[in-house]
Amino acid sequence: MNKIVYYFRVSLWLMLAIFVGFLSWKIVVPGGKIAYVMAAGASDDFIEQFEPLDRLTVSDGRIKINGNPIYFSLRTPRPFDKLRLTVKYKPAGQPLIAIGLLKNRAAWSYEVKPLYNELINRLYHSADWGIIENDHTLLLQRREKYDSLRQFLAKPPAPTSTAVYDYDAWQRPAQKIDGNFSLAESINYLITNYQPPKLLPDGYYESQVEFDLRGAERDSHGYKLMVSLPGWNEADAAVEIVAIKAELSGKTWREFFKL
């Protein structure tokens, strides 16, 4: 056999073995962790099915949302325990952007978490409000009375001066600001698990949210997610999503097949 033909065939078989190995790694995920990306020039086929089509435009990994809400699927080869989403976007004048994970298809029930809240972002960057950050909890103070989150929780202020947003652990009376775009003058304290987004040099924002996938519905298209725009204003420009990174973690292959 001609040496050139021999080496050519060996090369083909080697490339096939590498390709099969790569696909197996993507499907089995032996280490228990994997990441999928949707972005211009670097899109995986695992983030798919953006719909309904009359509410959005998809081009080269960029999504322009022209209606509310939109849905997409995260197609996974097997179940996972946790999901971290990193989203790069431009809010285009919309005051609230949220993302949700379908938990119960029969009841069409989503676990919804905020990506962007214009009101809290403004307070967070204001020189008039003090900031205490503790892990995933944020305490904003118009009047800086407390030195720590623990001190605030041990002796909270009057309900009429306290606002709560995306903070399920709060069991006391307080003003809920879900869907509100302004804050009453009487409110001096705001507690939330919302994390203000990172402002990127190109004028886009980047936010991260995490979901517990255990108990979430998963079908042939994987996990279903929703992007919601509470307070949607059709007169404003369309929200633009330019990148989504989905980081999944779960059992390793040893744990997955363990009896």
C-alpha positions in Angstrom: 0.0 0.0 0.0 1.2 3.4 -0.9 2.5 5.2 2.3 0.6 8.4 1.4 -2.7 6.5 1.2 -1.9 4.6 4.4 -1.1 7.8 6.4 -4.2 9.4 4.9 -6.4 6.6 6.1 -4.8 6.6 9.5 -5.4 10.4 9.7 -9.1 9.9 8.8 -9.6 7.2 11.4 -7.8 9.4 14.0 -10.0 12.4 13.2 -13.1 10.1 13.4 -12.0 8.8 16.8 -11.4 12.3 18.1 -14.8 13.4 16.8 -16.6 10.4 18.4 -14.8 11.0 21.7 -15.8 14.7 21.6 -19.4 13.8 21.1 -19.3 11.2 23.8 -17.9 13.7 26.2 -20.6 16.2 25.3 -23.3 13.5 25.8 -22.1 11.6 28.8 -20.5 14.5 30.6 -18.3 12.1 32.7 -17.0 14.9 35.0 -20.5 16.1 35.9 -19.9 19.7 34.6 -20.3 21.2 31.2 -21.0 24.6 29.7 -22.9 25.6 26.5 -22.7 28.9 24.8 -25.0 30.9 22.5 -23.1 33.9 21.0 -22.1 35.4 17.7 -19.7 33.1 16.1 -19.6 30.6 19.0 -23.0 29.0 19.3 -23.8 25.5 20.6 -26.8 23.6 19.4 -27.8 22.9 23.0 -29.5 26.3 23.4 -32.3 26.3 21.0 -36.0 26.8 20.0 -36.5 30.5 20.7 -40.2 31.2 20.3 -42.7 32.6 19.4 -41.1 33.8 16.2 -43.3 36.8 15.9 -41.9 38.3 19.1 -38.2 38.0 18.3 -35.5 38.2 15.6 -32.5 35.8 15.8 -29.5 36.6 13.7 -25.9 35.3 14.1 -26.4 34.4 17.7 -28.1 37.7 18.6 -31.7 37.9 19.8 -33.8 41.0 19.5 -37.0 40.7 21.6 -40.0 42.5 20.1 -42.7 41.0 22.4 -43.2 39.5 25.8 -42.5 36.9 26.9 -40.2 34.6 24.8 -39.2 31.0 25.5 -36.2 28.9 24.7 -34.9 25.4 25.6 -31.7 24.2 27.1 -31.2 20.7 25.5 -29.2 18.5 27.8 -28.1 14.9 27.2 -29.0 13.9 30.8 -30.4 15.5 34.0 -28.3 17.9 36.0 -28.7 19.4 39.5 -27.7 23.0 39.1 -27.8 25.6 36.3 -25.9 28.9 36.2 -26.8 31.3 33.4 -24.7 34.2 32.4 -26.5 36.6 30.0 -25.1 39.5 28.1 -27.8 42.0 27.0 -28.9 45.5 26.4 -32.1 46.5 28.2 -33.1 49.2 25.7 -35.2 51.2 28.1 -37.1 48.3 29.6 -37.2 48.7 33.5 -37.3 45.0 34.3 -36.0 41.9 32.7 -36.5 38.5 34.3 -35.7 34.9 33.4 -37.6 31.8 34.5 -37.2 28.0 34.6 -40.2 25.8 34.0 -40.9 23.8 37.1 -44.4 22.4 36.4 -45.7 22.1 32.9 -49.2 21.1 33.8 -49.6 24.3 35.9 -47.3 26.3 33.5 -45.4 27.3 36.6 -42.0 29.0 36.3 -39.4 29.9 39.0 -38.6 33.5 38.0 -35.5 35.4 38.9 -34.5 39.0 38.0 -31.8 39.8 35.5 -32.2 43.5 35.4 -34.0 46.0 37.7 -33.5 49.6 36.7 -34.7 51.0 40.0 -32.3 49.0 42.2 -29.5 49.6 39.8 -30.0 53.3 40.1 -30.0 53.1 43.9 -27.0 50.8 44.0 -24.9 53.3 42.0 -26.3 56.4 43.8 -24.0 58.3 46.2 -27.1 58.9 48.4 -27.5 55.2 49.4 -25.2 53.2 51.5 -24.5 49.6 50.5 -23.9 46.4 52.6 -23.3 43.2 50.6 -23.3 39.8 52.2 -22.9 36.8 50.0 -26.0 37.0 47.7 -27.9 39.5 49.8 -27.8 43.3 49.3 -28.9 45.9 51.8 -29.4 49.5 50.6 -29.7 52.3 53.2 -30.9 55.8 52.5 -30.0 56.5 56.1 -27.0 54.5 57.2 -28.1 53.2 60.5 -26.8 49.6 60.3 -23.2 48.4 60.1 -24.0 44.8 59.0 -26.8 42.6 57.6 -26.9 40.6 60.8 -27.5 43.8 62.8 -30.3 44.8 60.4 -32.0 41.4 60.6 -31.7 41.2 64.4 -33.4 44.6 64.9 -35.2 45.6 61.6 -36.7 49.0 61.1 -40.4 49.8 60.9 -42.3 48.1 58.0 -43.3 51.5 56.6 -39.6 52.3 56.0 -38.6 48.9 54.6 -38.9 47.6 51.1 -38.2 44.0 49.9 -37.4 42.6 46.5 -36.6 39.1 45.5 -35.9 38.1 49.1 -38.1 35.1 50.2 -36.5 34.8 53.6 -38.2 38.0 54.8 -41.2 37.1 56.9 -42.1 40.5 58.3 -44.4 43.2 56.9 -42.7 45.5 54.3 -43.4 47.2 51.0 -43.0 44.9 48.0 -41.5 46.6 45.0 -42.1 43.8 42.5 -43.1 45.5 39.3 -42.8 49.0 40.8 -40.5 51.5 39.1 -40.3 54.1 41.9 -39.7 54.1 45.6 -41.7 56.0 48.2 -39.9 58.8 50.1 -40.7 56.9 53.3 -38.6 54.0 52.3 -35.1 54.1 53.9 -34.1 50.5 53.6 -34.2 47.9 50.8 -33.2 44.3 51.2 -32.9 41.9 48.2 -31.1 38.9 46.8 -30.9 40.7 43.4 -27.4 41.2 42.2 -26.9 44.3 40.0 -25.5 43.5 36.6 -21.9 44.2 35.5 -21.7 47.1 33.0 -19.5 46.1 30.2 -17.2 48.5 28.2 -19.3 48.1 25.0 -22.4 49.4 26.7 -24.0 46.0 27.3 -24.8 44.5 30.7 -23.9 41.0 32.1 -26.0 39.2 34.7 -25.8 35.8 36.4 -28.6 33.8 37.9 -28.7 30.3 39.4 -31.4 27.6 39.4 -31.8 24.3 41.2 -32.7 21.8 38.5 -33.8 19.1 40.8 -37.5 18.7 40.4 -37.7 20.9 37.3 -39.5 19.6 34.3 -37.4 18.1 31.5 -38.6 16.7 28.2 -37.2 15.8 24.8 -36.0 19.4 24.3 -34.4 19.5 27.8 -35.2 22.3 30.2 -37.6 25.1 29.2 -36.8 28.7 30.1 -38.6 32.0 29.7 -37.4 35.6 29.3 -40.0 38.0 30.7 -40.2 41.8 30.5 -42.6 43.0 33.2 -43.9 46.4 32.3 -43.2 45.8 28.6 -43.4 49.0 26.6 -43.8 48.5 22.9 -42.7 52.1 22.2 -39.2 51.4 23.5 -36.5 49.7 21.4 -36.2 45.9 21.5 -34.2 44.2 24.2 -31.1 42.7 22.7 -29.5 39.5 24.0 -26.1 38.8 22.5 -24.8 35.9 24.5 -26.0 33.2 26.9 -23.7 30.9 28.7 -25.3 27.9 30.5 -23.1 26.1 33.1 -24.5 22.8 34.3 -23.4 20.7 37.2 -24.5 17.3 38.4 -23.4 13.8 39.2 -20.2 12.4 37.7 -20.4 9.3 35.6 -19.4 7.2 38.7 -22.2 8.7 40.8 -24.7 8.7 37.9 -24.4 4.9 37.3 -23.9 4.0 41.0 -26.5 1.5 42.1 
